[in-house]
Amino acid sequence: MAKLMFTFKVWLCVWFMVTGLSFCIIRMGTPMPLVLRTLIVTVIVAPSMVYVIIPFLQRKRG
């Protein structure tokens, strides 16, 4: 059950980051191709998850 809860927390963090960044990019008003928008979001989300969010969740998990 602990692995399932950890997986859910990671997914939730990814979802919030992707949604928030996508919203911010759209709100900038500059029309961008989907591929470029996806590149920007993933360049920010992937390292954030690997180096910040997941280690934080693992420490908190004990």
Order of alpha helices (4+ residues) and beta strands (2+ residues): alpha-alpha-alpha
